Amino acid sequence: MYTIQVRMRKLGKKNRDAIAPVAFELAARPETVRELIIELTKQGVAAYNARKDEGQIVPHLTIQEIADQATSGKVAFHLRGGNDADPDAAVENALQCFEDGIFRVFAGDEELEKLDQKIPWSEETIFTFVRLTMLAGW
């Protein structure tokens, strides 16, 4: 297993420095941007599918949950349902979004611009994904 640190940011959001990196466990160290996006997308889909049907019968939010969610600009019950997300379609979509400039990826301070670009690894590389359009979904 290989652990990487990933941060996700949205343009225009306050508290940019408050976003803590999240650890992801990968089967192997990705060598290219394409491999990185594919592995993270598959993990995201698996996590979504695992939690989409969780929830409470009578949803409610505590004052603390409302305050925590308000800092991100959206307060929601996080109830989901319906069909599972398709990992292959999600990967295809994520790769196309990267090519279309919907989001950018940085390894430390270096922008990774091409899908087949080699990742410049160091001991403490933190990846940052920046969504550039407000309609991209997260």
C-alpha positions in Angstrom: 0.0 0.0 0.0 1.1 3.5 -0.7 -0.3 6.6 1.1 -0.6 10.0 -0.5 -2.0 13.3 0.8 -4.6 15.1 -1.2 -6.2 18.5 -0.8 -9.3 19.7 -2.7 -10.0 23.4 -3.2 -12.6 25.5 -4.9 -11.8 28.9 -6.3 -13.3 31.8 -4.3 -13.7 29.9 -1.1 -12.6 31.5 2.2 -10.3 29.7 4.7 -8.1 28.3 1.9 -5.3 27.6 4.4 -7.7 25.7 6.7 -8.2 22.8 4.2 -6.3 19.9 5.6 -4.9 17.2 3.3 -6.7 13.8 3.4 -4.8 10.6 3.3 -5.6 8.1 0.5 -4.3 4.5 0.5 -3.4 3.3 -3.0 -2.3 -0.2 -4.1 0.8 1.3 -5.7 2.5 4.7 -6.3 1.0 6.3 -9.4 3.6 7.3 -11.9 1.5 9.5 -14.1 -1.3 12.1 -13.7 -3.6 9.7 -15.5 -2.9 6.9 -13.0 -3.4 9.3 -10.1 -6.8 10.5 -11.3 -7.9 7.0 -12.1 -7.0 5.6 -8.7 -8.5 8.5 -6.8 -11.7 8.5 -8.9 -12.2 4.7 -8.3 -11.8 5.2 -4.6 -14.2 8.2 -4.6 -16.8 6.1 -6.4 -16.4 3.2 -4.1 -16.7 5.4 -1.0 -19.8 7.1 -2.5 -21.5 3.8 -3.3 -20.7 2.5 0.2 -22.3 5.5 1.9 -25.0 6.6 -0.5 -27.8 4.6 1.2 -26.7 5.4 4.8 -28.7 7.9 6.6 -31.3 8.4 9.2 -35.0 7.7 8.9 -35.8 11.1 10.3 -32.9 13.4 9.3 -31.9 16.2 11.5 -28.9 18.5 11.9 -27.4 19.6 15.1 -26.4 23.2 15.6 -22.7 22.1 15.3 -23.4 20.3 12.1 -25.1 23.3 10.6 -22.2 25.6 11.7 -19.6 23.2 10.3 -21.4 22.9 6.9 -22.1 26.6 6.7 -18.3 27.2 6.5 -18.3 25.3 3.2 -21.2 27.3 1.9 -23.8 24.5 1.8 -26.0 23.0 4.5 -27.6 19.6 3.6 -28.8 16.4 5.1 -26.5 14.3 2.8 -29.3 11.8 2.0 -28.7 9.9 -1.2 -30.3 7.0 -2.9 -30.7 5.6 -6.3 -28.3 3.7 -8.5 -24.6 3.1 -7.7 -22.2 5.3 -9.5 -20.4 3.6 -12.4 -16.6 3.6 -11.8 -15.7 3.3 -15.5 -18.0 6.2 -16.4 -16.6 8.2 -13.5 -13.0 7.6 -14.6 -13.8 8.6 -18.2 -15.6 11.7 -17.0 -12.7 12.7 -14.6 -10.1 12.3 -17.3 -12.2 14.4 -19.7 -12.7 17.1 -17.1 -8.9 17.2 -16.5 -8.3 17.6 -20.2 -11.0 20.2 -20.5 -9.6 22.3 -17.7 -12.4 21.8 -15.2 -9.9 21.1 -12.5 -6.1 21.3 -12.1 -3.7 19.1 -10.2 -0.6 20.2 -8.4 2.1 18.1 -6.8 3.4 20.5 -4.1 3.8 23.8 -6.0 4.2 22.2 -9.4 1.2 22.1 -11.7 0.7 18.8 -13.5 -0.6 19.7 -17.0 -0.7 16.5 -19.1 -2.3 13.2 -18.3 0.8 11.2 -19.2 3.1 13.6 -17.3 5.3 11.9 -14.8 4.7 12.8 -11.2 7.6 14.5 -9.4 7.8 12.6 -6.2 9.3 13.7 -3.0 9.0 12.5 0.6 6.3 15.0 1.5 4.4 15.6 -1.8 0.9 16.9 -1.2 -1.4 16.8 -4.2 -3.9 19.7 -4.6 -6.9 19.5 -6.8 -8.4 22.8 -7.7 -11.9 23.1 -9.3 -11.9 26.0 -11.7 -15.6 26.2 -12.5 -18.4 26.6 -10.0 -20.6 24.1 -11.8 -18.2 21.2 -11.6 -20.0 19.5 -8.7 -17.9 19.3 -5.5 
